[in-house]
Amino acid sequence: MPKVRHFNADNGYNRAGVIMDVKSDRKGNIWIVHHSGITRYNGHTFHEVNTDNIPHRTFLRFYESYKNQPFVIDFSGGIFF
């Protein structure tokens, strides 16, 4: 039976706001795409992806390429690796 876990600031997930997408990659990481950022969960800890070099950061969807390269698409159609 699948296990459901709730994450919040008490157990390491301290991101607020609207979640736009949640997907897992081939390595088992969970990627959480927020309207203004990206978080990767490896099963133990949450890691904020540095998106400071992206000017607008209005993310929409997470994808993984056939070469296992993660990327996101923003609202204006931009693709970021």
Sequence and secondary structure as in RCSB ss.txt:
>XXXX:A:sequence
MPKVRHFNADNGYNRAGVIMDVKSDRKGNIWIVHHSGITRYNGHTFHEVNTDNIPHRTFLRFYESYKNQPFVIDF
SGGIFF
>XXXX:A:secstr
        GGGT    S EEEEEE TTS EEEEETTEEEEE SS EEE   TTSSS  EEEEEE TTS EEEEET
TS EE 
